[in-house]
C-alpha cells in the first residue's frame, strides 16, 4: 500500500471510529451532547488536536503515575462507586483507569462519563483499559493496552498524538518492545499473588521489576498484589508508581488507604532518601 493510500485509509478509519463513538454516546445518554463529532468536521482528528479546549486541558494535566487507581464498580466494597473514587483521589490518587469486565457496554459508557467528569473536576488524568471506543466516546486522556489488545501502532493511529498510551509488559522483551514502539509508560507485574484479576501471568515480583528497569527508561507502573506491606519494596525496585485496586477500593476508608500508600511512595523514592 502506497503512503497516500495508507494516509487516506487511516483518515477514513478515524472518522468512522469517531462516528461510532458518538453513536455510543447518544445511546448511553441521549440528553448529553456528544464530544466533537467527525460529522461536524471531517478533518477533525479524534483528540481534536487543533482544539484550544483540548490543548488547554493537556497543558493543565500531566501524567503523574505515582498512585494509579484501577477502578470499576465491581471492585468497590461498602461504598458508592463514585464516592469511593473521589475519596481515593482526595487521599492521594494521581491517575484513574476504568477497568470493568462485569455488566454491559452501555453501563460502562455511563460509568466512564461519570469518571471523566470527576477526574476533570479534580484535575487528574483518566484512562480506559482496553477499550479505545469508550476512551474516545468520553474524551478520556488515554488508554492502557495489554499484550493481546490492539497493537500500539494501530492505537496511536486512531487516538492521535495527544492521548497517552500505556502497555502491559511481563517480560524484559515485552518491556523493551513497548518502549521501542513509543508507549508513554509500561505496566509491569504482577508483583505478588492477587485475587483481583484471575487470568494473571506468573508472579514477577520486585526482583523481576528491578531487572526490567535496567533495560528501559520509560516510567514503570508496578501492578498486581500491591498493598501497604510491599509498596516501599516495589518503589525501591525501580517503579515510578504503583497501580492498585482492592488496596483502596476494598478498604473501609478509601481516602485513608490512598493517603497511606501515597506517603509510602513518597518516602521510598530515591530523592527522598538523598540518592541522585
C-alpha positions as CSV (number, residue, x, y, z in Angstrom):
1,X,0.0,0.0,0.0
2,X,1.5,3.4,-1.0
3,X,1.8,6.1,1.6
4,X,-1.0,8.3,0.2
5,X,-3.4,5.3,0.2
6,X,-2.3,4.4,3.8
7,X,-2.9,8.0,4.9
8,X,-6.3,8.1,3.3
9,X,-7.3,4.8,4.9
10,X,-6.2,6.0,8.3
11,X,-8.1,9.2,7.9
12,X,-11.3,7.4,6.9
13,X,-10.9,4.9,9.8
14,X,-10.6,7.8,12.3
15,X,-13.8,9.4,11.0
16,X,-15.7,6.1,11.2
17,X,-14.5,5.4,14.7
18,X,-15.5,8.9,15.8
19,X,-19.0,8.4,14.4
20,X,-19.2,5.1,16.2
21,X,-18.2,6.7,19.5
22,X,-20.7,9.5,19.0
23,X,-23.4,6.8,18.5
24,X,-22.4,5.1,21.7
25,X,-22.7,8.5,23.5
26,X,-26.2,9.1,22.2
27,X,-27.3,5.6,23.1
28,X,-25.9,5.8,26.7
29,X,-27.2,9.3,27.4
30,X,-29.4,10.9,24.7
31,X,-29.7,14.1,26.7
32,X,-25.9,14.7,26.6
33,X,-24.2,16.5,23.8
34,X,-21.6,14.1,22.2
35,X,-18.0,15.1,22.2
36,X,-16.6,16.6,19.0
37,X,-18.1,14.7,16.0
38,X,-16.5,13.7,12.8
39,X,-19.8,14.8,11.2
40,X,-19.1,18.4,12.2
41,X,-15.7,18.5,10.7
42,X,-14.5,15.6,8.5
43,X,-10.9,16.8,9.0
44,X,-11.0,16.7,12.8
45,X,-8.6,14.3,14.4
46,X,-10.0,12.2,17.2
47,X,-8.4,14.1,20.1
48,X,-9.3,17.4,18.5
49,X,-5.7,18.3,18.3
50,X,-6.5,21.7,16.8
51,X,-9.0,22.5,19.5
52,X,-7.9,25.1,22.0
53,X,-10.0,23.2,24.6
54,X,-8.0,20.0,24.2
55,X,-4.7,21.8,24.2
56,X,-5.6,23.8,27.3
57,X,-6.6,20.6,29.2
58,X,-3.4,18.8,28.2
59,X,-1.2,21.7,29.4
60,X,-3.0,21.7,32.8
61,X,-2.8,17.9,33.4
62,X,0.3,15.9,33.5
63,X,0.5,12.1,33.7
64,X,1.5,11.5,37.3
65,X,1.7,7.7,37.7
66,X,2.6,7.7,41.4
67,X,-0.6,6.3,42.7
68,X,-2.6,4.8,39.9
69,X,-6.1,3.6,40.7
70,X,-7.7,0.9,38.6
71,X,-11.4,1.3,39.2
72,X,-14.7,-0.3,38.3
73,X,-18.0,-0.7,40.1
74,X,-17.5,-4.4,40.8
75,X,-14.3,-3.7,42.7
76,X,-15.9,-1.4,45.3
77,X,-16.9,-2.8,48.7
78,X,-19.2,-0.9,51.1
79,X,-19.2,2.5,49.3
80,X,-21.0,4.1,46.3
81,X,-18.6,3.7,43.4
82,X,-18.0,7.4,42.6
83,X,-17.9,8.4,46.2
84,X,-15.1,5.8,46.8
85,X,-13.1,7.0,43.8
86,X,-13.5,10.7,44.8
87,X,-12.3,9.9,48.3
88,X,-9.3,8.0,46.9
89,X,-8.3,11.0,44.7
90,X,-8.6,13.3,47.7
91,X,-6.4,10.9,49.6
92,X,-3.7,11.0,47.0
93,X,-4.5,9.0,43.9
94,X,-2.9,10.7,40.9
95,X,-4.4,8.8,38.0
96,X,-7.5,6.7,37.4
97,X,-8.1,3.9,34.9
98,X,-11.5,2.4,34.2
99,X,-11.5,-1.3,34.0
100,X,-14.6,-3.5,34.2
101,X,-15.5,-6.9,33.0
102,X,-19.0,-7.2,34.5
103,X,-22.0,-5.5,33.1
104,X,-22.9,-4.2,29.6
105,X,-21.3,-1.7,27.3
106,X,-23.9,1.0,28.0
107,X,-23.3,0.7,31.7
108,X,-19.5,1.0,31.2
109,X,-20.0,4.1,29.0
110,X,-22.2,5.8,31.5
111,X,-19.6,5.0,34.2
112,X,-16.8,6.4,32.1
113,X,-18.7,9.6,31.5
114,X,-19.0,10.0,35.3
115,X,-15.4,9.2,35.9
116,X,-14.3,11.6,33.1
117,X,-16.3,14.4,34.8
118,X,-15.0,13.6,38.2
119,X,-11.3,13.4,37.2
120,X,-11.5,16.5,35.1
121,X,-13.0,18.4,38.1
122,X,-10.3,17.2,40.4
123,X,-7.5,17.7,37.8
124,X,-6.1,14.2,37.3
125,X,-5.8,12.0,34.2
126,X,-8.4,9.5,33.2
127,X,-7.6,6.4,31.1
128,X,-9.6,3.4,29.9
129,X,-8.4,-0.1,29.9
130,X,-8.5,-1.9,26.5
131,X,-11.5,-0.1,25.0
132,X,-10.5,2.7,22.6
133,X,-14.1,3.2,21.7
134,X,-15.0,4.1,25.3
135,X,-12.0,6.3,25.6
136,X,-12.8,8.2,22.5
137,X,-16.5,8.5,23.4
138,X,-15.9,10.2,26.7
139,X,-12.7,12.0,25.6
140,X,-10.5,10.2,28.1
141,X,-6.9,11.2,28.4
142,X,-5.6,7.8,27.1
143,X,-5.8,4.0,27.2
144,X,-4.0,1.1,28.7
145,X,-3.4,-1.9,26.4
146,X,-2.5,-5.5,27.2
147,X,-0.3,-7.8,25.2
148,X,-3.4,-9.3,23.5
149,X,-5.1,-5.9,22.8
150,X,-4.9,-3.7,19.7
151,X,-1.2,-3.1,18.8
152,X,0.3,0.2,19.8
153,X,0.9,1.5,16.3
154,X,-2.8,1.0,15.4
155,X,-4.0,2.5,18.7
156,X,-1.8,5.5,18.2
157,X,-3.1,6.0,14.6
158,X,-6.6,6.0,15.9
159,X,-6.1,8.1,19.0
160,X,-3.6,10.7,17.7
161,X,-0.6,12.1,19.4
162,X,-2.4,13.9,22.2
163,X,-3.5,10.8,24.1
164,X,-1.4,8.7,26.5
165,X,-1.0,5.0,25.8
166,X,0.3,2.6,28.4
167,X,1.2,-1.0,27.6
168,X,1.4,-4.1,29.9
169,X,4.7,-6.0,30.0
170,X,5.5,-9.2,31.8
171,X,9.0,-9.8,30.4
172,X,12.1,-7.8,29.6
173,X,11.4,-8.4,25.8
174,X,7.8,-7.1,26.1
175,X,9.0,-4.0,28.0
176,X,11.7,-3.2,25.5
177,X,9.3,-3.6,22.6
178,X,6.8,-1.3,24.3
179,X,9.4,1.3,24.8
180,X,10.6,1.0,21.2
181,X,7.1,1.2,19.9
182,X,6.6,4.6,21.5
183,X,4.5,3.8,24.6
184,X,4.2,6.5,27.3
185,X,4.6,4.1,30.2
186,X,4.8,0.4,30.9
187,X,2.6,-1.6,33.4
188,X,4.7,-4.4,34.9
189,X,3.5,-7.2,37.1
190,X,2.2,-9.0,38.9
191,X,4.3,-8.1,42.0
192,X,2.6,-10.7,44.2
193,X,-0.4,-13.0,44.1
194,X,-3.7,-11.2,43.6
195,X,-7.3,-12.2,43.6
196,X,-8.5,-9.1,41.7
197,X,-7.5,-10.5,38.3
198,X,-7.7,-14.2,37.8
199,X,-6.0,-14.5,34.4
200,X,-2.7,-13.2,35.5
201,X,0.9,-14.0,34.4
202,X,3.2,-15.8,36.8
203,X,4.4,-13.5,39.7
204,X,7.3,-11.3,38.6
205,X,8.0,-9.7,41.9
206,X,10.2,-6.7,42.8
207,X,13.3,-8.7,41.6
208,X,11.8,-9.1,38.2
209,X,10.8,-5.5,38.1
210,X,14.4,-4.5,39.0
211,X,15.7,-6.5,36.1
212,X,13.3,-4.9,33.6
213,X,14.2,-1.4,34.9
214,X,17.8,-2.0,33.8
215,X,16.7,-2.2,30.2
216,X,14.0,0.5,29.9
217,X,13.9,4.2,30.7
218,X,10.2,4.7,30.4
219,X,8.0,5.2,33.5
220,X,7.1,1.9,35.0
221,X,3.8,1.3,36.9
222,X,4.0,-1.8,39.0
223,X,0.7,-3.7,39.4
224,X,-0.7,-6.9,41.0
225,X,-0.8,-7.7,44.7
226,X,0.5,-4.4,45.9
227,X,-0.5,-3.1,49.3
228,X,0.9,-1.1,52.2
229,X,3.1,-4.1,53.1
230,X,5.1,-4.2,49.9
231,X,4.8,-0.7,48.4
232,X,8.2,0.5,49.6
233,X,10.0,-2.6,48.2
234,X,8.3,-2.1,44.8
235,X,9.2,1.6,44.6
236,X,12.8,0.9,45.6
237,X,13.0,-1.8,42.9
238,X,12.5,0.9,40.3
239,X,8.8,1.5,39.9
240,X,7.7,5.1,39.1
241,X,4.4,4.3,40.7
242,X,2.0,1.6,41.8
243,X,-1.4,0.5,40.4
244,X,-3.8,-0.7,42.9
245,X,-7.4,-1.9,43.1
246,X,-8.6,-3.6,46.2
247,X,-6.0,-1.9,48.4
248,X,-8.0,1.2,48.1
249,X,-11.5,0.3,46.8
250,X,-11.8,-2.6,49.1
251,X,-10.7,-0.6,52.1
252,X,-13.1,0.6,54.9
253,X,-11.8,4.1,54.3
254,X,-10.6,4.6,50.7
255,X,-9.3,8.1,51.5
256,X,-7.1,7.0,54.3
257,X,-5.9,3.9,52.4
258,X,-4.9,6.2,49.5
259,X,-3.1,8.6,51.8
260,X,-1.2,5.8,53.4
261,X,0.0,4.4,50.1
262,X,0.9,7.9,48.8
263,X,3.0,8.6,51.9
264,X,4.8,5.2,51.5
265,X,5.5,6.0,47.8
266,X,6.9,9.4,48.7
267,X,9.1,8.2,51.5
268,X,10.5,5.3,49.3
269,X,11.7,7.4,46.4
270,X,15.4,8.0,45.9
271,X,15.2,11.8,46.0
272,X,13.6,11.5,49.5
273,X,16.4,9.2,50.6
274,X,19.1,11.6,49.4
275,X,20.0,9.5,46.4
276,X,20.5,11.1,42.9
